[in-house]
Amino acid sequence: MCPLVIVKSFGSGKSEEIIKNILKVTDQQEEQLEFKFDSYNLRAYKCDLITKYYETQVALFGFDEDLTSIPSDILKNIEAALFYFDSDDRSFLSKVDALCNFVKCNKIQVAALITRNISEDDLHGITYGELKKLCKFCFDIVDLNDQNDLELDGCGEYAEVLDLLKNYIWSNVKHSQHINDASHESSSDIDGIEEQLNSFEELLKKVQCFKETSKTLSREEVLNNAEKLAELFVNIINDD
């Protein structure tokens, strides 16, 4: 049983459409999976996640019913949650607290609120600041229209969503072969790996500090700091 990723839409975007857009970013063919539980037959889409440090497979499934109706045997296998909403629908704010409780109660480690065109003021829709305040660090917030890479027939905007999935160590992770073969590498190669691990540890400390201080920052300051952290992460990943 591979980890499950629930995808639910509270707006105009359909859950299955979101899943297919994520798969297009990975350049994977759509392959459906079926899981049989005691009280439910679940259909999902296979998604291969391959990074420099591990490779694994997760299953993305759309769910259009109320979250309280998810059977318990499915809930315990959900490791990530992706929720889409329309940024001009302020009524969505009333749902955020319940979504936070859903994530916390089920110990979901990866959670994102996905939308387009976050508003600059509360007269025209939901602002980044008020949404972030309600999220209580339960969710990453992804504005699809903020993405720079809009290739892949417009699906490149889901690249940040894919990165969120890749940055988590899933319960069924298989390490990449070149990491497993580290014992056969020269001492200089091993030193390089240790240096990268130290760099990751330092980066994690900076991320934790950023989480604490970001409460008082403006949206622009948060984005600037997040960009710097992302650059550090990319530099570590690309440092062979």
C-alpha positions as CSV (number, residue, x, y, z in Angstrom):
1,M,0.0,0.0,0.0
2,C,1.6,3.3,-1.1
3,P,0.9,6.6,0.7
4,L,-2.2,8.4,-0.2
5,V,-2.6,12.1,-1.3
6,I,-6.1,13.5,-1.0
7,V,-7.0,16.2,-3.5
8,K,-10.2,18.1,-2.9
9,S,-11.6,21.2,-4.5
10,F,-13.7,23.8,-2.8
11,G,-13.8,26.0,-5.9
12,S,-14.1,25.9,-9.7
13,G,-11.2,23.6,-10.3
14,K,-12.1,19.9,-10.3
15,S,-10.1,17.5,-8.2
16,E,-9.3,15.1,-11.0
17,E,-8.2,18.0,-13.2
18,I,-5.7,19.1,-10.6
19,I,-4.4,15.6,-10.3
20,K,-3.9,15.3,-14.0
21,N,-2.1,18.7,-14.1
22,I,0.3,17.5,-11.4
23,L,1.0,14.3,-13.4
24,K,1.7,16.4,-16.5
25,V,4.5,18.2,-14.7
26,T,6.1,14.9,-13.9
27,D,5.7,13.8,-17.5
28,Q,4.0,10.6,-16.5
29,Q,1.3,8.7,-18.2
30,E,-2.0,8.5,-16.3
31,E,-2.2,5.2,-14.6
32,Q,-5.1,4.4,-12.3
33,L,-4.8,2.3,-9.2
34,E,-7.6,0.7,-7.2
35,F,-7.4,0.0,-3.5
36,K,-10.0,-2.2,-1.7
37,F,-10.8,-1.3,1.9
38,D,-13.4,-3.0,4.1
39,S,-16.0,-0.3,3.4
40,Y,-14.8,1.4,0.3
41,N,-13.2,0.9,-3.1
42,L,-10.8,3.8,-3.8
43,R,-9.6,4.8,-7.2
44,A,-6.5,6.8,-7.5
45,Y,-3.7,7.9,-9.8
46,K,-0.1,6.6,-9.5
47,C,2.5,9.3,-9.1
48,D,6.2,8.5,-9.2
49,L,8.4,10.8,-7.2
50,I,12.1,10.7,-8.1
51,T,14.7,12.9,-6.5
52,K,18.5,12.8,-6.1
53,Y,18.1,11.2,-2.7
54,Y,15.1,8.9,-3.0
55,E,12.5,7.5,-5.3
56,T,9.0,6.4,-4.3
57,Q,5.4,6.1,-5.5
58,V,2.3,7.8,-4.0
59,A,-1.4,7.6,-5.0
60,L,-3.4,10.8,-5.7
61,F,-7.1,10.5,-5.3
62,G,-9.9,13.1,-5.6
63,F,-12.6,13.3,-3.0
64,D,-15.7,15.4,-3.5
65,E,-17.7,14.5,-0.5
66,D,-17.4,15.9,3.1
67,L,-14.1,15.1,4.7
68,T,-15.9,13.7,7.7
69,S,-17.2,10.8,5.5
70,I,-13.7,9.4,4.7
71,P,-13.5,5.9,6.1
72,S,-10.9,5.5,9.0
73,D,-9.0,2.8,7.1
74,I,-8.4,5.3,4.3
75,L,-7.6,8.2,6.7
76,K,-4.7,6.3,8.3
77,N,-3.0,6.0,4.9
78,I,-3.2,9.7,3.9
79,E,0.1,11.4,4.2
80,A,-0.6,14.6,2.2
81,A,-3.6,16.8,1.5
82,L,-4.0,19.3,-1.4
83,F,-7.1,21.6,-1.2
84,Y,-8.0,24.0,-4.0
85,F,-10.1,27.1,-3.5
86,D,-11.2,30.2,-5.4
87,S,-9.4,33.3,-4.1
88,D,-12.4,35.5,-4.7
89,D,-14.7,33.4,-2.5
90,R,-14.3,34.8,1.0
91,S,-16.6,32.2,2.4
92,F,-13.8,29.7,2.1
93,L,-12.1,31.4,5.1
94,S,-14.8,29.8,7.3
95,K,-13.6,26.4,6.3
96,V,-9.9,26.9,7.1
97,D,-10.2,26.1,10.8
98,A,-11.9,22.7,10.1
99,L,-9.2,21.9,7.5
100,C,-6.5,22.7,10.0
101,N,-8.1,20.3,12.5
102,F,-8.4,17.6,9.8
103,V,-4.7,17.9,9.0
104,K,-3.7,17.9,12.7
105,C,-6.0,15.1,13.9
106,N,-4.8,12.8,11.1
107,K,-1.2,13.7,11.5
108,I,-0.9,14.7,7.8
109,Q,2.6,16.0,7.2
110,V,2.3,17.6,3.8
111,A,-0.7,20.0,3.3
112,A,-1.2,22.8,0.8
113,L,-4.0,25.3,0.0
114,I,-3.9,25.9,-3.8
115,T,-5.5,28.9,-5.6
116,R,-5.0,31.5,-8.3
117,N,-4.6,35.3,-8.0
118,I,-4.4,35.8,-4.3
119,S,-6.0,39.2,-3.6
120,E,-4.0,42.2,-2.5
121,D,-7.0,43.5,-0.4
122,D,-10.0,41.9,1.3
123,L,-12.4,43.9,-0.8
124,H,-11.7,41.8,-3.8
125,G,-11.1,38.4,-2.2
126,I,-8.9,36.5,0.2
127,T,-5.5,38.0,1.0
128,Y,-2.4,36.1,1.7
129,G,-2.0,37.6,5.1
130,E,-5.4,36.7,6.5
131,L,-5.1,33.2,5.1
132,K,-1.7,32.6,6.5
133,K,-2.9,33.8,9.9
134,L,-5.7,31.3,9.9
135,C,-3.5,28.4,8.7
136,K,-1.5,28.3,11.9
137,F,1.4,26.7,10.0
138,C,-0.8,23.8,8.9
139,F,-0.6,24.6,5.2
140,D,1.7,25.9,2.5
141,I,-0.1,28.4,0.3
142,V,0.4,28.0,-3.4
143,D,-0.7,30.7,-5.8
144,L,-0.6,29.0,-9.2
145,N,-0.4,32.4,-11.0
146,D,2.8,33.2,-9.1
147,Q,4.7,30.4,-10.9
148,N,7.3,31.5,-13.4
149,D,7.4,28.2,-15.3
150,L,4.2,28.0,-17.3
151,E,5.4,25.5,-19.9
152,L,3.9,22.0,-20.3
153,D,0.7,23.5,-21.8
154,G,0.1,25.7,-18.8
155,C,0.6,22.9,-16.3
156,G,4.1,24.1,-15.2
157,E,2.3,26.2,-12.7
158,Y,1.9,23.0,-10.6
159,A,5.7,22.7,-10.3
160,E,5.6,24.1,-6.8
161,V,3.0,21.6,-5.7
162,L,5.2,18.8,-7.1
163,D,8.2,20.2,-5.2
164,L,6.2,20.1,-1.9
165,L,5.5,16.4,-2.5
166,K,9.2,15.7,-3.3
167,N,10.5,17.5,-0.3
168,Y,8.8,15.1,2.1
169,I,10.3,11.8,3.1
170,W,7.4,9.4,2.5
171,S,6.9,6.2,4.6
172,N,7.7,3.9,1.7
173,V,10.8,5.8,0.5
174,K,13.5,3.9,-1.4
175,H,16.8,5.6,-1.6
176,S,18.4,6.2,-4.9
177,Q,21.0,3.6,-5.9
178,H,24.0,6.0,-5.8
179,I,23.2,6.8,-2.2
180,N,23.0,3.1,-1.4
181,D,26.4,2.5,-2.9
182,A,28.0,5.2,-0.8
183,S,30.0,2.5,1.1
184,H,31.9,1.8,-2.2
185,E,32.8,5.4,-2.8
186,S,36.1,7.1,-2.0
187,S,36.6,8.9,1.3
188,S,36.4,12.2,-0.6
189,D,33.0,11.3,-1.9
190,I,31.8,10.3,1.6
191,D,33.1,13.6,2.9
192,G,31.1,15.3,0.2
193,I,27.9,13.5,1.3
194,E,28.6,14.5,5.0
195,E,29.0,18.1,3.9
196,Q,25.7,18.0,2.1
197,L,24.0,16.5,5.2
198,N,25.4,19.3,7.3
199,S,24.2,21.8,4.8
200,F,20.7,20.3,5.0
201,E,20.8,20.4,8.8
202,E,21.7,24.1,8.7
203,L,18.9,24.8,6.1
204,L,16.3,23.1,8.3
205,K,17.3,25.3,11.2
206,K,16.8,28.4,9.0
207,V,13.4,27.1,7.9
208,Q,12.3,26.6,11.5
209,C,13.5,30.1,12.4
210,F,11.7,31.5,9.3
211,K,8.4,29.8,10.4
212,E,8.6,31.6,13.7
213,T,9.5,35.0,12.4
214,S,7.2,35.0,9.3
215,K,4.1,35.8,11.4
216,T,5.2,39.5,11.6
217,L,6.4,39.8,8.0
218,S,4.5,41.2,5.1
219,R,3.6,39.0,2.1
220,E,6.4,40.5,0.0
221,E,9.0,39.9,2.8
222,V,7.8,36.3,3.3
223,L,8.1,35.7,-0.5
224,N,11.6,37.2,-0.6
225,N,12.8,35.1,2.4
226,A,11.2,32.0,1.0
227,E,13.0,32.6,-2.3
228,K,16.3,32.8,-0.5
229,L,15.6,29.5,1.3
230,A,14.6,27.9,-2.0
231,E,17.9,29.1,-3.6
232,L,19.8,27.5,-0.7
233,F,17.9,24.3,-1.2
234,V,18.6,24.2,-4.9
235,N,22.3,24.9,-4.4
236,I,22.5,21.9,-2.0
237,I,20.7,19.6,-4.4
238,N,22.8,20.6,-7.4
239,D,26.1,20.4,-5.5
240,D,27.5,17.1,-6.7
